[in-house]
Amino acid sequence: MTGGGREEVDRTVERLGVLLREVVVADPLAVLEAVGRVEALIEREAPAAGVEARGQGATWVEIGDAVGSTRQAAFQRFARYLPRVADADNPC
């Protein structure tokens, strides 16, 4: 992600956190609903980001660091979305 794009995402996440903290006492169900929608959004978008990161040369360690997990956990989470590469010795 470009510096500007990363900064915009960081600001958006911070603003969302502030907003949720402000609303939680007044309307906790609204906050829970928003959390559910954000979780669903993340589950839809994370695989594409993982594939793109690998395509741009990111290591599993870097991807794990980015999502706050280990290299192994990142691999288990995202590797299934990577295109399969045919093995020259075993094309099946």
C-alpha positions as CSV (number, residue, x, y, z in Angstrom):
1,M,0.0,0.0,0.0
2,T,1.3,3.4,-0.8
3,G,2.1,5.7,2.1
4,G,-1.0,7.8,1.5
5,G,-3.3,4.8,1.2
6,R,-1.9,3.3,4.4
7,E,-2.3,6.6,6.2
8,E,-5.9,6.9,5.0
9,V,-6.7,3.4,6.2
10,D,-5.1,4.1,9.6
11,R,-7.1,7.3,10.0
12,T,-10.3,5.5,9.1
13,V,-9.7,2.7,11.5
14,E,-8.9,5.2,14.3
15,R,-12.0,7.2,13.5
16,L,-14.2,4.1,13.6
17,G,-12.7,3.1,17.0
18,V,-13.4,6.5,18.4
19,L,-17.0,6.5,17.1
20,L,-17.7,3.0,18.5
21,R,-16.3,4.0,21.9
22,E,-18.6,7.1,21.9
23,V,-21.7,5.1,21.0
24,V,-21.2,2.0,23.1
25,V,-22.8,3.3,26.3
26,A,-25.8,4.9,24.5
27,D,-26.5,2.0,22.1
28,P,-24.4,-1.1,22.7
29,L,-26.5,-3.1,20.2
30,A,-25.7,-0.7,17.5
31,V,-22.0,-1.1,18.2
32,L,-22.3,-4.9,18.2
33,E,-24.2,-4.7,14.8
34,A,-21.4,-2.4,13.4
35,V,-18.7,-4.8,14.7
36,G,-20.5,-7.7,13.0
37,R,-20.6,-5.8,9.7
38,V,-16.9,-4.8,10.0
39,E,-16.0,-8.5,10.7
40,A,-17.9,-9.6,7.6
41,L,-16.2,-6.9,5.6
42,I,-12.8,-8.1,6.8
43,E,-13.6,-11.7,6.0
44,R,-14.5,-10.7,2.4
45,E,-11.5,-8.4,1.8
46,A,-8.7,-10.1,3.7
47,P,-8.2,-13.0,1.3
48,A,-7.7,-10.7,-1.7
49,A,-5.2,-8.6,0.4
50,G,-3.3,-11.7,1.4
51,V,-3.0,-12.9,-2.2
52,E,-2.0,-9.4,-3.4
53,A,0.6,-9.1,-0.7
54,R,2.1,-12.5,-1.7
55,G,2.0,-11.5,-5.4
56,Q,4.0,-8.3,-4.5
57,G,6.6,-10.4,-2.8
58,A,5.6,-10.1,0.9
59,T,6.8,-13.0,3.1
60,W,4.5,-15.0,5.3
61,V,6.3,-13.4,8.3
62,E,5.4,-9.9,6.9
63,I,1.8,-10.9,6.3
64,G,1.6,-12.5,9.8
65,D,3.0,-9.3,11.3
66,A,0.5,-7.2,9.4
67,V,-2.5,-9.2,10.7
68,G,-1.0,-9.7,14.2
69,S,-0.3,-13.4,13.9
70,T,2.5,-15.8,13.3
71,R,3.9,-16.8,9.9
72,Q,2.2,-20.2,10.2
73,A,-1.2,-18.7,11.1
74,A,-0.9,-16.3,8.1
75,F,-0.1,-19.2,5.8
76,Q,-3.0,-21.2,7.1
77,R,-5.4,-18.3,6.7
78,F,-4.4,-17.1,3.2
79,A,-2.5,-19.8,1.3
80,R,-5.7,-21.6,0.2
81,Y,-6.7,-18.5,-1.8
82,L,-3.4,-18.5,-3.8
83,P,-3.6,-19.8,-7.4
84,R,-2.3,-23.3,-7.7
85,V,0.9,-23.7,-9.6
86,A,1.3,-26.9,-11.6
87,D,4.1,-29.1,-10.5
88,A,6.2,-30.1,-13.5
89,D,6.9,-33.6,-12.0
90,N,3.3,-34.1,-10.9
91,P,0.9,-32.2,-13.1
92,C,-2.3,-33.5,-11.3
